[in-house]
Amino acid sequence: MCYCNRMTEKQIIDAVIKNGAKDMKDIIRLTGAMKNTKCEINNPLGKCCGSVIQETINKALDMKDCE
C-alpha cells in the first residue's frame, strides 16, 4: 500500500476494524502511512498511494459494517 512507510493492506484494514479509523486522517495518525512523501521514488507506480489507501479504508468500513 504505502511504499514510503512500508504499510500493508492488512495494516490499513486492521487500523479500521481494530482501532476505529474512519478516514485518511485516522490512518495517518494511527499507522504513519503517507508521512514520507517520496512516492515517485518508492512506489513502483510512481504516484501517491492515497487513492489506494482510501479504497482500502472503504473496503474495511464495508467489512466492519457486515460484522
PDB file of N, CA, C and O in Angstrom:
ATOM      1  N   MET A   1       0.821  -1.186   0.000  1.00  0.00           N
ATOM      2  CA  MET A   1       0.000   0.000   0.000  1.00  0.00           C
ATOM      3  C   MET A   1       0.869   1.256   0.000  1.00  0.00           C
ATOM      4  O   MET A   1       1.004   1.927  -1.023  1.00  0.00           O
ATOM      5  N   CYS A   2       1.448   1.563   1.143  1.00  0.00           N
ATOM      6  CA  CYS A   2       2.282   2.756   1.273  1.00  0.00           C
ATOM      7  C   CYS A   2       3.746   2.305   1.251  1.00  0.00           C
ATOM      8  O   CYS A   2       4.271   1.802   2.245  1.00  0.00           O
ATOM      9  N   TYR A   3       4.382   2.493   0.112  1.00  0.00           N
ATOM     10  CA  TYR A   3       5.762   2.047  -0.053  1.00  0.00           C
ATOM     11  C   TYR A   3       6.738   2.881   0.762  1.00  0.00           C
ATOM     12  O   TYR A   3       7.767   2.364   1.195  1.00  0.00           O
ATOM     13  N   CYS A   4       6.447   4.142   0.978  1.00  0.00           N
ATOM     14  CA  CYS A   4       7.359   5.012   1.725  1.00  0.00           C
ATOM     15  C   CYS A   4       7.471   4.580   3.192  1.00  0.00           C
ATOM     16  O   CYS A   4       8.546   4.658   3.788  1.00  0.00           O
ATOM     17  N   ASN A   5       6.370   4.132   3.758  1.00  0.00           N
ATOM     18  CA  ASN A   5       6.364   3.747   5.167  1.00  0.00           C
ATOM     19  C   ASN A   5       6.085   2.262   5.378  1.00  0.00           C
ATOM     20  O   ASN A   5       5.800   1.820   6.491  1.00  0.00           O
ATOM     21  N   ARG A   6       6.172   1.509   4.295  1.00  0.00           N
ATOM     22  CA  ARG A   6       6.030   0.046   4.336  1.00  0.00           C
ATOM     23  C   ARG A   6       4.756  -0.418   5.042  1.00  0.00           C
ATOM     24  O   ARG A   6       4.793  -1.298   5.902  1.00  0.00           O
ATOM     25  N   MET A   7       3.642   0.183   4.667  1.00  0.00           N
ATOM     26  CA  MET A   7       2.350  -0.205   5.224  1.00  0.00           C
ATOM     27  C   MET A   7       1.674  -1.184   4.273  1.00  0.00           C
ATOM     28  O   MET A   7       1.677  -0.992   3.057  1.00  0.00           O
ATOM     29  N   THR A   8       1.106  -2.219   4.835  1.00  0.00           N
ATOM     30  CA  THR A   8       0.414  -3.214   4.026  1.00  0.00           C
ATOM     31  C   THR A   8      -1.092  -2.973   4.057  1.00  0.00           C
ATOM     32  O   THR A   8      -1.602  -2.219   4.884  1.00  0.00           O
ATOM     33  N   GLU A   9      -1.780  -3.627   3.145  1.00  0.00           N
ATOM     34  CA  GLU A   9      -3.239  -3.552   3.122  1.00  0.00           C
ATOM     35  C   GLU A   9      -3.810  -4.064   4.444  1.00  0.00           C
ATOM     36  O   GLU A   9      -4.748  -3.480   4.986  1.00  0.00           O
ATOM     37  N   LYS A  10      -3.250  -5.142   4.955  1.00  0.00           N
ATOM     38  CA  LYS A  10      -3.727  -5.718   6.216  1.00  0.00           C
ATOM     39  C   LYS A  10      -3.598  -4.713   7.357  1.00  0.00           C
ATOM     40  O   LYS A  10      -4.497  -4.616   8.192  1.00  0.00           O
ATOM     41  N   GLN A  11      -2.510  -3.971   7.408  1.00  0.00           N
ATOM     42  CA  GLN A  11      -2.326  -2.986   8.464  1.00  0.00           C
ATOM     43  C   GLN A  11      -3.365  -1.860   8.375  1.00  0.00           C
ATOM     44  O   GLN A  11      -3.842  -1.364   9.395  1.00  0.00           O
ATOM     45  N   ILE A  12      -3.703  -1.468   7.159  1.00  0.00           N
ATOM     46  CA  ILE A  12      -4.724  -0.433   6.978  1.00  0.00           C
ATOM     47  C   ILE A  12      -6.082  -0.981   7.415  1.00  0.00           C
ATOM     48  O   ILE A  12      -6.820  -0.307   8.134  1.00  0.00           O
ATOM     49  N   ILE A  13      -6.409  -2.183   6.991  1.00  0.00           N
ATOM     50  CA  ILE A  13      -7.681  -2.810   7.365  1.00  0.00           C
ATOM     51  C   ILE A  13      -7.763  -2.978   8.884  1.00  0.00           C
ATOM     52  O   ILE A  13      -8.800  -2.697   9.487  1.00  0.00           O
ATOM     53  N   ASP A  14      -6.674  -3.433   9.497  1.00  0.00           N
ATOM     54  CA  ASP A  14      -6.663  -3.590  10.956  1.00  0.00           C
ATOM     55  C   ASP A  14      -6.879  -2.253  11.660  1.00  0.00           C
ATOM     56  O   ASP A  14      -7.568  -2.197  12.679  1.00  0.00           O
ATOM     57  N   ALA A  15      -6.303  -1.183  11.134  1.00  0.00           N
ATOM     58  CA  ALA A  15      -6.481   0.137  11.739  1.00  0.00           C
ATOM     59  C   ALA A  15      -7.954   0.544  11.732  1.00  0.00           C
ATOM     60  O   ALA A  15      -8.428   1.203  12.658  1.00  0.00           O
ATOM     61  N   VAL A  16      -8.670   0.149  10.686  1.00  0.00           N
ATOM     62  CA  VAL A  16     -10.103   0.463  10.603  1.00  0.00           C
ATOM     63  C   VAL A  16     -10.898  -0.442  11.530  1.00  0.00           C
ATOM     64  O   VAL A  16     -11.692   0.037  12.340  1.00  0.00           O
ATOM     65  N   ILE A  17     -10.689  -1.734  11.414  1.00  0.00           N
ATOM     66  CA  ILE A  17     -11.512  -2.694  12.150  1.00  0.00           C
ATOM     67  C   ILE A  17     -11.161  -2.735  13.641  1.00  0.00           C
ATOM     68  O   ILE A  17     -12.056  -2.737  14.487  1.00  0.00           O
ATOM     69  N   LYS A  18      -9.887  -2.768  13.959  1.00  0.00           N
ATOM     70  CA  LYS A  18      -9.473  -2.937  15.357  1.00  0.00           C
ATOM     71  C   LYS A  18      -9.275  -1.621  16.105  1.00  0.00           C
ATOM     72  O   LYS A  18      -9.464  -1.557  17.320  1.00  0.00           O
ATOM     73  N   ASN A  19      -8.893  -0.568  15.371  1.00  0.00           N
ATOM     74  CA  ASN A  19      -8.568   0.689  16.045  1.00  0.00           C
ATOM     75  C   ASN A  19      -9.543   1.821  15.747  1.00  0.00           C
ATOM     76  O   ASN A  19      -9.360   2.941  16.223  1.00  0.00           O
ATOM     77  N   GLY A  20     -10.574   1.534  14.964  1.00  0.00           N
ATOM     78  CA  GLY A  20     -11.634   2.506  14.745  1.00  0.00           C
ATOM     79  C   GLY A  20     -11.346   3.634  13.763  1.00  0.00           C
ATOM     80  O   GLY A  20     -12.047   4.645  13.762  1.00  0.00           O
ATOM     81  N   ALA A  21     -10.325   3.472  12.928  1.00  0.00           N
ATOM     82  CA  ALA A  21     -10.050   4.507  11.920  1.00  0.00           C
ATOM     83  C   ALA A  21     -11.254   4.630  10.994  1.00  0.00           C
ATOM     84  O   ALA A  21     -11.880   3.636  10.625  1.00  0.00           O
ATOM     85  N   LYS A  22     -11.563   5.881  10.625  1.00  0.00           N
ATOM     86  CA  LYS A  22     -12.723   6.121   9.771  1.00  0.00           C
ATOM     87  C   LYS A  22     -12.372   6.866   8.494  1.00  0.00           C
ATOM     88  O   LYS A  22     -13.146   6.877   7.537  1.00  0.00           O
ATOM     89  N   ASP A  23     -11.185   7.495   8.488  1.00  0.00           N
ATOM     90  CA  ASP A  23     -10.812   8.289   7.326  1.00  0.00           C
ATOM     91  C   ASP A  23      -9.289   8.359   7.202  1.00  0.00           C
ATOM     92  O   ASP A  23      -8.558   7.776   8.002  1.00  0.00           O
ATOM     93  N   MET A  24      -8.830   9.083   6.186  1.00  0.00           N
ATOM     94  CA  MET A  24      -7.411   9.175   5.906  1.00  0.00           C
ATOM     95  C   MET A  24      -6.639   9.788   7.073  1.00  0.00           C
ATOM     96  O   MET A  24      -5.532   9.343   7.377  1.00  0.00           O
ATOM     97  N   LYS A  25      -7.202  10.795   7.725  1.00  0.00           N
ATOM     98  CA  LYS A  25      -6.529  11.415   8.872  1.00  0.00           C
ATOM     99  C   LYS A  25      -6.284  10.398   9.973  1.00  0.00           C
ATOM    100  O   LYS A  25      -5.214  10.384  10.581  1.00  0.00           O
ATOM    101  N   ASP A  26      -7.272   9.546  10.233  1.00  0.00           N
ATOM    102  CA  ASP A  26      -7.104   8.499  11.250  1.00  0.00           C
ATOM    103  C   ASP A  26      -6.001   7.523  10.850  1.00  0.00           C
ATOM    104  O   ASP A  26      -5.184   7.129  11.682  1.00  0.00           O
ATOM    105  N   ILE A  27      -5.979   7.137   9.588  1.00  0.00           N
ATOM    106  CA  ILE A  27      -4.960   6.198   9.109  1.00  0.00           C
ATOM    107  C   ILE A  27      -3.571   6.798   9.262  1.00  0.00           C
ATOM    108  O   ILE A  27      -2.648   6.121   9.717  1.00  0.00           O
ATOM    109  N   ILE A  28      -3.418   8.043   8.893  1.00  0.00           N
ATOM    110  CA  ILE A  28      -2.116   8.704   9.015  1.00  0.00           C
ATOM    111  C   ILE A  28      -1.699   8.748  10.487  1.00  0.00           C
ATOM    112  O   ILE A  28      -0.551   8.453  10.820  1.00  0.00           O
ATOM    113  N   ARG A  29      -2.619   9.109  11.349  1.00  0.00           N
ATOM    114  CA  ARG A  29      -2.317   9.208  12.788  1.00  0.00           C
ATOM    115  C   ARG A  29      -1.986   7.843  13.390  1.00  0.00           C
ATOM    116  O   ARG A  29      -1.041   7.724  14.170  1.00  0.00           O
ATOM    117  N   LEU A  30      -2.752   6.820  13.038  1.00  0.00           N
ATOM    118  CA  LEU A  30      -2.584   5.501  13.645  1.00  0.00           C
ATOM    119  C   LEU A  30      -1.445   4.681  13.050  1.00  0.00           C
ATOM    120  O   LEU A  30      -0.814   3.893  13.755  1.00  0.00           O
ATOM    121  N   THR A  31      -1.180   4.857  11.767  1.00  0.00           N
ATOM    122  CA  THR A  31      -0.205   3.980  11.107  1.00  0.00           C
ATOM    123  C   THR A  31       1.053   4.682  10.643  1.00  0.00           C
ATOM    124  O   THR A  31       2.087   4.040  10.456  1.00  0.00           O
ATOM    125  N   GLY A  32       0.984   5.985  10.456  1.00  0.00           N
ATOM    126  CA  GLY A  32       2.131   6.699   9.902  1.00  0.00           C
ATOM    127  C   GLY A  32       2.191   6.648   8.386  1.00  0.00           C
ATOM    128  O   GLY A  32       3.131   7.174   7.790  1.00  0.00           O
ATOM    129  N   ALA A  33       1.219   6.034   7.758  1.00  0.00           N
ATOM    130  CA  ALA A  33       1.173   5.968   6.294  1.00  0.00           C
ATOM    131  C   ALA A  33       1.161   7.380   5.720  1.00  0.00           C
ATOM    132  O   ALA A  33       0.577   8.291   6.307  1.00  0.00           O
ATOM    133  N   MET A  34       1.793   7.553   4.596  1.00  0.00           N
ATOM    134  CA  MET A  34       1.814   8.790   3.821  1.00  0.00           C
ATOM    135  C   MET A  34       2.557   9.941   4.510  1.00  0.00           C
ATOM    136  O   MET A  34       2.366  11.095   4.127  1.00  0.00           O
ATOM    137  N   LYS A  35       3.387   9.667   5.499  1.00  0.00           N
ATOM    138  CA  LYS A  35       4.136  10.734   6.154  1.00  0.00           C
ATOM    139  C   LYS A  35       5.462  11.017   5.460  1.00  0.00           C
ATOM    140  O   LYS A  35       6.013  12.108   5.608  1.00  0.00           O
ATOM    141  N   ASN A  36       5.973  10.069   4.720  1.00  0.00           N
ATOM    142  CA  ASN A  36       7.224  10.252   3.987  1.00  0.00           C
ATOM    143  C   ASN A  36       6.857  10.372   2.516  1.00  0.00           C
ATOM    144  O   ASN A  36       6.443   9.384   1.909  1.00  0.00           O
ATOM    145  N   THR A  37       6.993  11.520   1.943  1.00  0.00           N
ATOM    146  CA  THR A  37       6.454  11.772   0.603  1.00  0.00           C
ATOM    147  C   THR A  37       7.486  11.594  -0.503  1.00  0.00           C
ATOM    148  O   THR A  37       7.843  12.549  -1.193  1.00  0.00           O
ATOM    149  N   LYS A  38       7.955  10.379  -0.662  1.00  0.00           N
ATOM    150  CA  LYS A  38       8.874  10.058  -1.756  1.00  0.00           C
ATOM    151  C   LYS A  38       8.211   9.041  -2.695  1.00  0.00           C
ATOM    152  O   LYS A  38       8.842   8.090  -3.155  1.00  0.00           O
ATOM    153  N   CYS A  39       6.944   9.267  -2.958  1.00  0.00           N
ATOM    154  CA  CYS A  39       6.125   8.332  -3.730  1.00  0.00           C
ATOM    155  C   CYS A  39       6.704   8.053  -5.116  1.00  0.00           C
ATOM    156  O   CYS A  39       6.726   6.906  -5.561  1.00  0.00           O
ATOM    157  N   GLU A  40       7.168   9.089  -5.792  1.00  0.00           N
ATOM    158  CA  GLU A  40       7.682   8.911  -7.153  1.00  0.00           C
ATOM    159  C   GLU A  40       8.887   7.978  -7.181  1.00  0.00           C
ATOM    160  O   GLU A  40       9.151   7.324  -8.190  1.00  0.00           O
ATOM    161  N   ILE A  41       9.616   7.920  -6.069  1.00  0.00           N
ATOM    162  CA  ILE A  41      10.804   7.074  -5.976  1.00  0.00           C
ATOM    163  C   ILE A  41      10.453   5.683  -5.451  1.00  0.00           C
ATOM    164  O   ILE A  41      10.885   4.681  -6.020  1.00  0.00           O
ATOM    165  N   ASN A  42       9.677   5.614  -4.377  1.00  0.00           N
ATOM    166  CA  ASN A  42       9.418   4.358  -3.681  1.00  0.00           C
ATOM    167  C   ASN A  42       8.277   3.521  -4.256  1.00  0.00           C
ATOM    168  O   ASN A  42       8.346   2.292  -4.238  1.00  0.00           O
ATOM    169  N   ASN A  43       7.250   4.157  -4.756  1.00  0.00           N
ATOM    170  CA  ASN A  43       6.092   3.436  -5.285  1.00  0.00           C
ATOM    171  C   ASN A  43       6.368   3.030  -6.731  1.00  0.00           C
ATOM    172  O   ASN A  43       6.668   3.887  -7.563  1.00  0.00           O
ATOM    173  N   PRO A  44       6.273   1.742  -7.042  1.00  0.00           N
ATOM    174  CA  PRO A  44       6.506   1.292  -8.417  1.00  0.00           C
ATOM    175  C   PRO A  44       5.584   1.962  -9.438  1.00  0.00           C
ATOM    176  O   PRO A  44       5.919   2.043 -10.620  1.00  0.00           O
ATOM    177  N   LEU A  45       4.424   2.443  -8.980  1.00  0.00           N
ATOM    178  CA  LEU A  45       3.507   3.126  -9.882  1.00  0.00           C
ATOM    179  C   LEU A  45       3.917   4.579 -10.104  1.00  0.00           C
ATOM    180  O   LEU A  45       3.395   5.243 -11.000  1.00  0.00           O
ATOM    181  N   GLY A  46       4.861   5.079  -9.284  1.00  0.00           N
ATOM    182  CA  GLY A  46       5.357   6.434  -9.434  1.00  0.00           C
ATOM    183  C   GLY A  46       4.370   7.513  -9.026  1.00  0.00           C
ATOM    184  O   GLY A  46       4.462   8.650  -9.490  1.00  0.00           O
ATOM    185  N   LYS A  47       3.417   7.161  -8.152  1.00  0.00           N
ATOM    186  CA  LYS A  47       2.429   8.151  -7.706  1.00  0.00           C
ATOM    187  C   LYS A  47       2.063   7.896  -6.256  1.00  0.00           C
ATOM    188  O   LYS A  47       2.409   6.862  -5.684  1.00  0.00           O
ATOM    189  N   CYS A  48       1.365   8.844  -5.676  1.00  0.00           N
ATOM    190  CA  CYS A  48       0.943   8.758  -4.286  1.00  0.00           C
ATOM    191  C   CYS A  48      -0.017   7.575  -4.078  1.00  0.00           C
ATOM    192  O   CYS A  48      -0.821   7.242  -4.949  1.00  0.00           O
ATOM    193  N   CYS A  49       0.091   6.969  -2.923  1.00  0.00           N
ATOM    194  CA  CYS A  49      -0.739   5.808  -2.592  1.00  0.00           C
ATOM    195  C   CYS A  49      -2.095   6.204  -1.997  1.00  0.00           C
ATOM    196  O   CYS A  49      -2.888   5.331  -1.645  1.00  0.00           O
ATOM    197  N   GLY A  50      -2.366   7.487  -1.882  1.00  0.00           N
ATOM    198  CA  GLY A  50      -3.578   7.963  -1.224  1.00  0.00           C
ATOM    199  C   GLY A  50      -4.864   7.359  -1.753  1.00  0.00           C
ATOM    200  O   GLY A  50      -5.735   6.976  -0.972  1.00  0.00           O
ATOM    201  N   SER A  51      -4.995   7.269  -3.052  1.00  0.00           N
ATOM    202  CA  SER A  51      -6.244   6.729  -3.611  1.00  0.00           C
ATOM    203  C   SER A  51      -6.400   5.243  -3.300  1.00  0.00           C
ATOM    204  O   SER A  51      -7.515   4.775  -3.068  1.00  0.00           O
ATOM    205  N   VAL A  52      -5.310   4.507  -3.292  1.00  0.00           N
ATOM    206  CA  VAL A  52      -5.360   3.076  -2.982  1.00  0.00           C
ATOM    207  C   VAL A  52      -5.678   2.873  -1.504  1.00  0.00           C
ATOM    208  O   VAL A  52      -6.437   1.973  -1.142  1.00  0.00           O
ATOM    209  N   ILE A  53      -5.097   3.709  -0.662  1.00  0.00           N
ATOM    210  CA  ILE A  53      -5.386   3.624   0.770  1.00  0.00           C
ATOM    211  C   ILE A  53      -6.851   3.972   1.030  1.00  0.00           C
ATOM    212  O   ILE A  53      -7.502   3.323   1.849  1.00  0.00           O
ATOM    213  N   GLN A  54      -7.376   4.986   0.347  1.00  0.00           N
ATOM    214  CA  GLN A  54      -8.781   5.344   0.528  1.00  0.00           C
ATOM    215  C   GLN A  54      -9.696   4.202   0.114  1.00  0.00           C
ATOM    216  O   GLN A  54     -10.691   3.936   0.788  1.00  0.00           O
ATOM    217  N   GLU A  55      -9.382   3.528  -0.973  1.00  0.00           N
ATOM    218  CA  GLU A  55     -10.166   2.359  -1.403  1.00  0.00           C
ATOM    219  C   GLU A  55     -10.130   1.272  -0.335  1.00  0.00           C
ATOM    220  O   GLU A  55     -11.137   0.610  -0.086  1.00  0.00           O
ATOM    221  N   THR A  56      -8.981   1.087   0.291  1.00  0.00           N
ATOM    222  CA  THR A  56      -8.847   0.071   1.328  1.00  0.00           C
ATOM    223  C   THR A  56      -9.628   0.465   2.575  1.00  0.00           C
ATOM    224  O   THR A  56     -10.232  -0.394   3.217  1.00  0.00           O
ATOM    225  N   ILE A  57      -9.627   1.744   2.929  1.00  0.00           N
ATOM    226  CA  ILE A  57     -10.432   2.222   4.052  1.00  0.00           C
ATOM    227  C   ILE A  57     -11.904   1.916   3.782  1.00  0.00           C
ATOM    228  O   ILE A  57     -12.603   1.397   4.653  1.00  0.00           O
ATOM    229  N   ASN A  58     -12.368   2.234   2.586  1.00  0.00           N
ATOM    230  CA  ASN A  58     -13.765   1.974   2.219  1.00  0.00           C
ATOM    231  C   ASN A  58     -14.087   0.490   2.297  1.00  0.00           C
ATOM    232  O   ASN A  58     -15.141   0.104   2.803  1.00  0.00           O
ATOM    233  N   LYS A  59     -13.184  -0.339   1.799  1.00  0.00           N
ATOM    234  CA  LYS A  59     -13.359  -1.795   1.841  1.00  0.00           C
ATOM    235  C   LYS A  59     -13.461  -2.271   3.288  1.00  0.00           C
ATOM    236  O   LYS A  59     -14.338  -3.067   3.624  1.00  0.00           O
ATOM    237  N   ALA A  60     -12.559  -1.781   4.146  1.00  0.00           N
ATOM    238  CA  ALA A  60     -12.567  -2.192   5.549  1.00  0.00           C
ATOM    239  C   ALA A  60     -13.820  -1.711   6.269  1.00  0.00           C
ATOM    240  O   ALA A  60     -14.376  -2.438   7.093  1.00  0.00           O
ATOM    241  N   LEU A  61     -14.272  -0.490   5.967  1.00  0.00           N
ATOM    242  CA  LEU A  61     -15.504   0.005   6.578  1.00  0.00           C
ATOM    243  C   LEU A  61     -16.692  -0.864   6.169  1.00  0.00           C
ATOM    244  O   LEU A  61     -17.570  -1.133   6.988  1.00  0.00           O
ATOM    245  N   ASP A  62     -16.728  -1.303   4.915  1.00  0.00           N
ATOM    246  CA  ASP A  62     -17.786  -2.208   4.460  1.00  0.00           C
ATOM    247  C   ASP A  62     -17.712  -3.541   5.204  1.00  0.00           C
ATOM    248  O   ASP A  62     -18.738  -4.096   5.596  1.00  0.00           O
ATOM    249  N   MET A  63     -16.505  -4.047   5.394  1.00  0.00           N
ATOM    250  CA  MET A  63     -16.316  -5.304   6.117  1.00  0.00           C
ATOM    251  C   MET A  63     -16.801  -5.146   7.556  1.00  0.00           C
ATOM    252  O   MET A  63     -17.450  -6.038   8.103  1.00  0.00           O
ATOM    253  N   LYS A  64     -16.484  -4.016   8.156  1.00  0.00           N
ATOM    254  CA  LYS A  64     -16.864  -3.762   9.543  1.00  0.00           C
ATOM    255  C   LYS A  64     -18.382  -3.673   9.672  1.00  0.00           C
ATOM    256  O   LYS A  64     -18.952  -4.152  10.652  1.00  0.00           O
ATOM    257  N   ASP A  65     -19.037  -3.060   8.686  1.00  0.00           N
ATOM    258  CA  ASP A  65     -20.498  -2.950   8.706  1.00  0.00           C
ATOM    259  C   ASP A  65     -21.173  -4.308   8.609  1.00  0.00           C
ATOM    260  O   ASP A  65     -22.294  -4.474   9.089  1.00  0.00           O
ATOM    261  N   CYS A  66     -20.508  -5.281   7.996  1.00  0.00           N
ATOM    262  CA  CYS A  66     -21.081  -6.616   7.809  1.00  0.00           C
ATOM    263  C   CYS A  66     -20.922  -7.509   9.029  1.00  0.00           C
ATOM    264  O   CYS A  66     -21.504  -8.592   9.093  1.00  0.00           O
ATOM    265  N   GLU A  67     -20.135  -7.056   9.994  1.00  0.00           N
ATOM    266  CA  GLU A  67     -19.911  -7.881  11.186  1.00  0.00           C
ATOM    267  C   GLU A  67     -21.134  -7.935  12.067  1.00  0.00           C
ATOM    268  O   GLU A  67     -21.115  -8.587  13.111  1.00  0.00           O
TER     269      GLU A  67
END
